[in-house]
Amino acid sequence: MGCCSSASSAAQSSKREWKPLEDRSCTDIPWLLLFILFCIGMGFICGFSIATGAAARLVSGYDSYGNICGQKNTKLEAIPNSGMDHTQRKYVFFLDPCNLDLINRKIKSVALCVAACPRQELKTLSDVQKFAEINGSALCSYNLKPSEYTTSPKSSVLCPKLPVPARSILLGRKDLNFEISLGAPIPFFHRCAPVNISCYAKFAEALITFVSDNSVLHRLISGVMTSKEIILGLCLLSLVLSMILMVIIRYISRVLVWILTILVILGSLGGTGVLWWLYAKQRRSPKETVTPEQLQIAEDNLRALLIYAISATVFTVILFLIMLVMRKRVALTIALFHVAGKVFIHLPLLVFQPFWTFFALVLFWVYWIMTLLFLGTTGSPVQNEQGFVEFKISGPLQYMWWYHVVGLIWISEFILACQQMTVAGAVVTYYFTRDKRNLPFTPILASVNRLIRYHLGTVAKGSFIITLVKIPRMILMYIHSQLKGKENACARCVLKSCICCLWCLEKCLNYLNQNAYTATAINSTNFCTSAKDAFVILVENALRVATINTVGDFMLFLGKVLIVCSTGLAGIMLLNYQQDYTVWVLPLIIVCLFAFLVAHCFLSIYEMVVDVLFLCFAIDTKYNDGSPGREFYMDKVLMEFVENSRKAMKEAGKGGVADSRELKPMASGASSA
């Protein structure tokens, strides 16, 4: 049931009568089998990484000589200090954990297995020796006895860098404390990690190479650590606001557009005014009695407030201009939102769809990351230039990394496509059921059942097409990042153009895929046939699609802006109380990004419902005319919406061609539920 088979029926598709929800058959079975084989390959990679000992090396950790901590080890040929008995030494200790290779992004320090991690700072070798004698945990090289720590001339090389900061025990014993606070143990993976903000800042510097002033990064991370409770609270607030907005959409869809418009105007003006007020207030505050460190933090906050205030002012002006241009078309969205609101009233479980999708994605990502970590320690031991052990995979198995990366993209897209097919199936069931009292008890579960029984192959094929476009774009983005500053202007322009074209193609295919899933949910056709039918319908209604998507997406964007502005304003007011001892630039950015992500996840479901409704409506008007035996399925309000859209486009001088075909009025027996 591939593209070839669909091509043979392409000429007949215009004559074929659509029979919504009547005939149901399996679609794209070869692609389902291919996807199952691919998933078996992903399972093989996971099993291989665990079977070759990677799990033990990952969970328990290993030293620089290939010995796994917490167990007896076998001797490795030509590797000194290998084959040691580390039954009593359960934790990995790095002599200099902040010594990073910024190019290869890995720790260059020597790793040892120790019996215990230092809980207090050790400032001298005498302190290190005393710690070893009291706790039985030698922190210097295996070749050096504790009694020689202060006398051996090699102590500066074989012992940890002084001072030795206090360490948390990561994934330690059950009798250790489990306190998540700065300076307390945080269990994770049997490693002794330094409780030192500056060291974590150096880890961040390995990823953020564009930071020129490291002290700024240190203060930013300190601000995040100090404000972590506020950040968590604001993230929860954004989740609650998104849920409230979804409830409001269900019950006041007719006035929601105007409410959102007014609230966004007030929120933009209020947020901009508060930012300028805080900037003026902090600029006038006395600075004679503060310490130099507090003065630096105050200057950082003042500079950030100025940037925020200017950005908010520019954003508000642009927003007003856009709303001024679109003010005549805002009313057209009300009817469409009203119909979508009815869908959520009849299908309340749609609100929770982002949770299940997010939960499935998180489970898969955790599995993928764990397998990736296992792969990082899989392979045969090889001695590097420094004489230490690294584990590398040789032969064809070394390409498992690429297979694993492709699996990340394809399966993630598959999960998202399953959500689209589930939502499409539920909305299609609602639309094409004339008597809403005859709806299934749970249309969402009925849609999931149809997806699993009939259409997993279609979802696998659609997600694979997105993967084929996404992988080249990611490769080009990686090449562009690696060649930054080295390529000439022409090559840079070509790379950026290719990346932009692939991004646009991916967005178009995503939209077409979503409509193809709707066509499959309606008529149970394979992916290629459904995509072709949906494309024909969309082209025939091009201006209507443009109008609905422009106005509808803009109003949903206003909803996202409202949630971000509300969360950001609450963050400004709360973080303002900490401005004397923390930099809250990064915490506020984190909160706003999370708020936008949450709002996007919830409102994207609403946007999906609107798109499915419109495709159902377009199919309904194409194959039905209201006559006996060909009655409309649509809601009366949706018909009024399109008629109003036609009139508005005529007034704007843009609708003469697209709307030359008058829609026949609804017959008296049509449903208006």
ZATOR-415916 format. One record per residue (C-alpha): x, y, z. Coordinates in steps of 0.5 Angstrom, whole numbers, padded with zeros to 4 digits, always signed. Example, Ala and Ser with C-alpha at 12.3 -4.5 7.8 and 13.67 -1.06 7.14 Angstrom:
! ZATOR-415916
+0025-0009+0016 +0027-0002+0014 
***
This chain:
! ZATOR-415916
+0000+0000+0000 +0005+0005-0002 +0006+0011-0006 +0006+0006-0013 -0001+0003-0011 -0004+0010-0009 -0002+0013-0016 -0006+0008-0019 -0012+0010-0016 -0011+0018-0016 -0015+0019-0023 -0021+0015-0019 -0020+0019-0013 -0024+0025-0015 -0030+0020-0017 -0030+0016-0011 -0035+0017-0006 -0032+0019+0001 -0036+0014+0007 -0034+0017+0013 -0033+0012+0019 -0037+0006+0015 -0031+0002+0012 -0025+0001+0016 -0019-0003+0014 -0011-0004+0015 -0007+0001+0012 +0001+0001+0010 +0002-0005+0013 +0009-0006+0010 +0011+0001+0013 +0009-0002+0020 +0013-0008+0019 +0019-0004+0017 +0018+0000+0023 +0017-0006+0028 +0024-0009+0025 +0027-0002+0026 +0025-0002+0034 +0028-0009+0034 +0034-0006+0032 +0034-0001+0037 +0033-0006+0042 +0039-0010+0040 +0043-0004+0041 +0040-0003+0048 +0041-0011+0049 +0048-0011+0046 +0051-0005+0051 +0048-0008+0057 +0051-0015+0055 +0058-0012+0054 +0058-0010+0061 +0057-0002+0060 +0051-0002+0065 +0056-0004+0071 +0061+0001+0068 +0056+0006+0068 +0052+0005+0074 +0058+0003+0079 +0063+0008+0075 +0070+0006+0073 +0077+0009+0074 +0082+0011+0069 +0085+0004+0069 +0079+0000+0067 +0077-0002+0074 +0070-0002+0076 +0068+0001+0083 +0065-0004+0088 +0067-0011+0085 +0073-0015+0083 +0076-0014+0077 +0080-0018+0072 +0087-0016+0069 +0088-0013+0063 +0094-0014+0059 +0099-0009+0059 +0095-0004+0063 +0098-0002+0070 +0094-0002+0076 +0088-0006+0072 +0085-0012+0075 +0084-0009+0082 +0079-0011+0088 +0075-0005+0089 +0070-0009+0093 +0070-0004+0099 +0072+0002+0094 +0065+0004+0091 +0065+0011+0089 +0069+0015+0083 +0073+0020+0085 +0077+0025+0080 +0083+0028+0082 +0081+0035+0079 +0074+0034+0077 +0074+0042+0074 +0080+0040+0069 +0076+0040+0063 +0078+0039+0055 +0073+0044+0052 +0074+0042+0045 +0072+0034+0046 +0068+0036+0052 +0070+0031+0057 +0074+0031+0064 +0081+0030+0063 +0083+0028+0071 +0085+0022+0073 +0079+0018+0076 +0080+0013+0082 +0076+0008+0086 +0075+0011+0093 +0071+0008+0099 +0068+0015+0101 +0068+0022+0099 +0070+0028+0103 +0064+0031+0106 +0069+0037+0108 +0074+0041+0104 +0081+0039+0105 +0086+0044+0104 +0093+0041+0105 +0096+0034+0104 +0096+0033+0111 +0088+0034+0111 +0088+0029+0105 +0092+0024+0109 +0088+0025+0116 +0082+0023+0112 +0085+0017+0109 +0087+0015+0116 +0080+0016+0119 +0076+0014+0113 +0080+0009+0110 +0079+0012+0104 +0085+0014+0100 +0085+0020+0095 +0091+0019+0092 +0094+0015+0087 +0094+0007+0088 +0102+0007+0088 +0102+0012+0094 +0101+0010+0101 +0097+0015+0106 +0104+0015+0110 +0107+0018+0104 +0102+0023+0102 +0106+0029+0106 +0113+0026+0104 +0113+0024+0097 +0116+0029+0092 +0110+0026+0087 +0105+0028+0091 +0103+0034+0087 +0102+0030+0081 +0099+0023+0084 +0094+0027+0089 +0088+0031+0088 +0089+0038+0087 +0088+0043+0093 +0084+0045+0096 +0080+0039+0095 +0072+0041+0095 +0067+0038+0099 +0064+0033+0095 +0057+0030+0094 +0056+0022+0093 +0052+0021+0087 +0048+0015+0087 +0051+0013+0094 +0049+0008+0099 +0042+0008+0102 +0044+0010+0109 +0047+0017+0106 +0043+0023+0106 +0038+0025+0101 +0038+0032+0101 +0037+0037+0095 +0040+0043+0097 +0047+0046+0096 +0053+0043+0100 +0049+0037+0101 +0049+0030+0098 +0045+0029+0092 +0045+0021+0090 +0046+0020+0083 +0051+0015+0079 +0056+0013+0085 +0061+0019+0083 +0064+0024+0088 +0062+0031+0085 +0064+0037+0088 +0059+0042+0091 +0062+0048+0088 +0058+0053+0084 +0064+0055+0080 +0066+0048+0078 +0059+0047+0075 +0060+0054+0072 +0066+0051+0068 +0062+0045+0066 +0057+0050+0063 +0063+0054+0060 +0065+0047+0056 +0058+0048+0052 +0057+0055+0052 +0064+0057+0049 +0061+0064+0047 +0061+0067+0054 +0067+0071+0055 +0067+0074+0062 +0066+0067+0066 +0065+0071+0072 +0058+0073+0069 +0056+0066+0068 +0058+0064+0075 +0053+0070+0078 +0048+0067+0073 +0048+0060+0075 +0048+0063+0082 +0042+0066+0081 +0039+0060+0078 +0041+0056+0085 +0038+0061+0089 +0032+0062+0086 +0030+0055+0084 +0024+0055+0089 +0021+0061+0085 +0023+0058+0078 +0019+0051+0080 +0013+0055+0083 +0013+0060+0077 +0013+0053+0072 +0007+0050+0076 +0004+0057+0075 +0004+0057+0068 +0002+0050+0067 -0005+0052+0072 -0006+0058+0067 -0005+0054+0061 -0011+0049+0064 -0015+0055+0066 -0015+0058+0059 -0017+0051+0056 -0023+0051+0060 -0024+0058+0058 -0024+0056+0051 -0029+0051+0052 -0035+0055+0056 -0034+0062+0053 -0031+0061+0046 -0036+0066+0043 -0032+0072+0047 -0026+0069+0048 -0023+0073+0042 -0024+0079+0045 -0022+0078+0052 -0016+0075+0049 -0015+0081+0045 -0016+0086+0051 -0012+0082+0056 -0006+0082+0052 -0007+0089+0050 -0007+0091+0058 -0002+0086+0059 +0003+0088+0054 +0002+0096+0057 +0002+0093+0064 +0008+0089+0063 +0012+0095+0059 +0010+0100+0065 +0012+0095+0070 +0019+0094+0067 +0020+0102+0066 +0018+0103+0073 +0023+0098+0076 +0028+0101+0072 +0027+0108+0074 +0026+0106+0081 +0033+0101+0081 +0037+0107+0078 +0035+0112+0083 +0036+0107+0089 +0043+0109+0093 +0049+0105+0092 +0054+0108+0097 +0052+0103+0103 +0053+0096+0098 +0059+0092+0098 +0063+0091+0091 +0060+0085+0090 +0052+0087+0091 +0054+0093+0087 +0056+0089+0081 +0050+0085+0082 +0045+0091+0082 +0049+0094+0075 +0047+0087+0072 +0040+0087+0074 +0040+0095+0072 +0042+0093+0065 +0038+0087+0064 +0032+0091+0066 +0033+0096+0061 +0034+0091+0056 +0027+0088+0058 +0024+0095+0058 +0026+0096+0051 +0025+0089+0048 +0018+0090+0051 +0016+0097+0048 +0018+0094+0041 +0014+0088+0042 +0008+0092+0045 +0008+0097+0039 +0009+0091+0034 +0003+0087+0037 -0001+0094+0036 +0001+0094+0029 -0001+0087+0028 -0008+0088+0031 -0009+0094+0028 -0009+0091+0021 -0012+0084+0023 -0018+0088+0027 -0023+0087+0021 -0022+0079+0021 -0022+0078+0028 -0029+0077+0029 -0029+0071+0023 -0025+0067+0028 -0031+0067+0034 -0035+0062+0030 -0030+0057+0029 -0027+0058+0036 -0035+0056+0038 -0035+0050+0034 -0028+0048+0037 -0031+0049+0044 -0037+0045+0043 -0032+0039+0041 -0028+0040+0048 -0035+0040+0051 -0036+0033+0048 -0029+0031+0048 -0026+0033+0055 -0021+0028+0055 -0017+0032+0049 -0015+0037+0054 -0011+0032+0057 -0008+0029+0051 -0001+0033+0052 +0000+0030+0058 +0000+0023+0055 +0004+0025+0049 +0009+0028+0054 +0009+0022+0058 +0011+0018+0052 +0016+0022+0050 +0019+0023+0057 +0019+0015+0057 +0023+0014+0051 +0028+0020+0052 +0030+0017+0058 +0031+0010+0055 +0034+0013+0049 +0039+0017+0054 +0040+0011+0058 +0042+0007+0052 +0047+0012+0050 +0050+0013+0056 +0051+0005+0056 +0054+0006+0049 +0059+0011+0051 +0062+0006+0056 +0061+0000+0051 +0067-0003+0047 +0074-0006+0048 +0079-0003+0053 +0084+0001+0049 +0090+0005+0052 +0090+0012+0050 +0096+0017+0050 +0097+0018+0057 +0097+0011+0059 +0089+0011+0061 +0084+0006+0059 +0078+0008+0054 +0073+0004+0052 +0072+0004+0044 +0067+0000+0039 +0071-0003+0033 +0068-0005+0026 +0061-0005+0024 +0058-0004+0031 +0061+0003+0031 +0056+0005+0027 +0050+0004+0032 +0051+0011+0034 +0048+0013+0028 +0042+0008+0028 +0041+0010+0035 +0040+0018+0033 +0036+0016+0027 +0032+0012+0032 +0031+0018+0037 +0028+0022+0031 +0024+0017+0028 +0021+0014+0034 +0020+0021+0037 +0016+0024+0031 +0012+0017+0031 +0009+0019+0038 +0008+0026+0036 +0004+0023+0030 +0000+0018+0034 -0002+0024+0038 -0005+0027+0031 -0008+0021+0029 -0012+0020+0035 -0014+0027+0036 -0016+0027+0028 -0020+0021+0029 -0024+0023+0035 -0026+0030+0032 -0028+0026+0026 -0032+0022+0030 -0035+0028+0033 -0036+0031+0026 -0039+0026+0022 -0044+0023+0028 -0051+0027+0026 -0054+0025+0033 -0049+0027+0038 -0052+0023+0043 -0050+0017+0039 -0042+0019+0040 -0038+0013+0043 -0037+0013+0051 -0030+0016+0050 -0029+0018+0043 -0021+0019+0045 -0021+0011+0047 -0024+0009+0041 -0020+0013+0036 -0014+0010+0040 -0017+0003+0038 -0018+0005+0031 -0010+0007+0031 -0007+0001+0034 -0012-0004+0030 -0011-0001+0023 -0007+0006+0022 +0000+0005+0025 +0003+0003+0019 +0000+0010+0016 +0003+0014+0022 +0010+0010+0021 +0010+0012+0014 +0008+0020+0015 +0013+0020+0021 +0019+0017+0017 +0018+0022+0011 +0019+0028+0017 +0025+0024+0019 +0028+0024+0012 +0027+0032+0012 +0030+0033+0019 +0036+0029+0019 +0039+0033+0013 +0037+0039+0016 +0041+0037+0023 +0047+0035+0019 +0047+0042+0015 +0046+0045+0022 +0052+0041+0025 +0057+0043+0019 +0055+0050+0020 +0057+0050+0027 +0063+0047+0026 +0065+0051+0020 +0063+0058+0024 +0068+0063+0022 +0072+0059+0017 +0068+0059+0011 +0067+0064+0006 +0061+0069+0005 +0058+0065-0001 +0059+0058+0003 +0055+0061+0009 +0050+0064+0005 +0049+0057+0001 +0049+0053+0008 +0044+0058+0011 +0039+0058+0005 +0039+0050+0005 +0038+0050+0012 +0032+0055+0011 +0029+0051+0005 +0029+0044+0009 +0026+0048+0015 +0020+0050+0011 +0019+0044+0007 +0019+0040+0014 +0014+0045+0016 +0010+0044+0010 +0010+0037+0010 +0008+0037+0018 +0002+0041+0016 +0000+0036+0010 +0002+0030+0014 -0003+0032+0019 -0009+0033+0014 -0007+0026+0011 -0008+0023+0018 -0015+0026+0018 -0017+0024+0011 -0014+0017+0013 -0019+0017+0020 -0025+0019+0015 -0024+0014+0010 -0019+0009+0012 -0014+0010+0006 -0007+0009+0006 -0002+0015+0007 -0001+0017+0000 -0008+0017-0002 -0010+0021+0004 -0004+0026+0003 -0006+0027-0004 -0014+0028-0003 -0012+0032+0003 -0008+0037-0002 -0013+0037-0007 -0018+0039-0002 -0013+0045+0001 -0012+0047-0006 -0019+0048-0007 -0020+0052-0001 -0013+0056-0001 -0016+0063+0001 -0020+0060+0006 -0014+0056+0009 -0010+0062+0009 -0015+0066+0013 -0017+0061+0018 -0010+0059+0019 -0008+0067+0020 -0013+0069+0024 -0014+0063+0028 -0006+0062+0029 -0006+0069+0031 -0011+0069+0037 -0008+0062+0039 -0001+0066+0039 -0004+0071+0043 -0006+0066+0048 +0001+0064+0049 +0003+0071+0050 -0002+0072+0055 +0001+0066+0059 +0008+0068+0058 +0007+0075+0060 +0003+0073+0066 +0008+0068+0068 +0014+0073+0067 +0010+0079+0071 +0009+0074+0077 +0017+0072+0076 +0019+0080+0076 +0015+0081+0082 +0018+0075+0086 +0025+0076+0084 +0025+0083+0085 +0025+0082+0092 +0032+0078+0091 +0035+0083+0087 +0040+0085+0092 +0044+0078+0092 +0042+0075+0086 +0042+0076+0078 +0035+0074+0076 +0036+0075+0068 +0037+0067+0067 +0031+0065+0072 +0027+0069+0069 +0029+0067+0062 +0028+0060+0064 +0021+0061+0067 +0018+0065+0060 +0021+0059+0056 +0018+0054+0060 +0011+0058+0060 +0011+0058+0053 +0013+0051+0052 +0007+0049+0056 +0002+0054+0053 +0004+0051+0046 +0003+0044+0048 -0004+0046+0050 -0006+0050+0045 -0003+0046+0040 -0009+0041+0041 -0014+0047+0040 -0010+0049+0034 -0010+0041+0031 -0018+0041+0033 -0019+0047+0029 -0015+0044+0023 -0019+0038+0023 -0026+0041+0023 -0024+0045+0017 -0022+0039+0013 -0028+0036+0015 -0032+0042+0013 -0029+0042+0006 -0030+0035+0005 -0037+0036+0007 -0039+0042+0003 -0035+0038-0003 -0039+0032-0003 -0046+0034+0000 -0051+0039-0002 -0056+0039+0003 -0061+0035-0001 -0064+0029+0001 -0059+0023+0002 -0054+0028+0001 -0055+0032+0008 -0049+0036+0011 -0046+0034+0017 -0043+0041+0019 -0045+0045+0025 -0049+0051+0023 -0044+0056+0026 -0039+0053+0022 -0043+0055+0015 -0044+0062+0018 -0037+0063+0019 -0035+0061+0012 -0040+0066+0009 -0038+0071+0014 -0031+0070+0011 -0033+0070+0004 -0036+0077+0005 -0030+0080+0009 -0025+0078+0003 -0030+0081-0002 -0030+0087+0002 -0022+0087+0002 -0022+0086-0005 -0019+0079-0005 -0024+0074-0005 -0027+0074-0012 -0024+0069-0015 -0023+0064-0009 -0031+0065-0007 -0034+0065-0014 -0037+0058-0012 -0043+0060-0008 -0044+0055-0002 -0051+0052-0002 -0055+0054+0004 -0056+0049+0009 -0062+0045+0008 -0068+0045+0013 -0066+0038+0016 -0059+0039+0017 -0056+0038+0023 -0054+0044+0028 -0052+0040+0034 
***
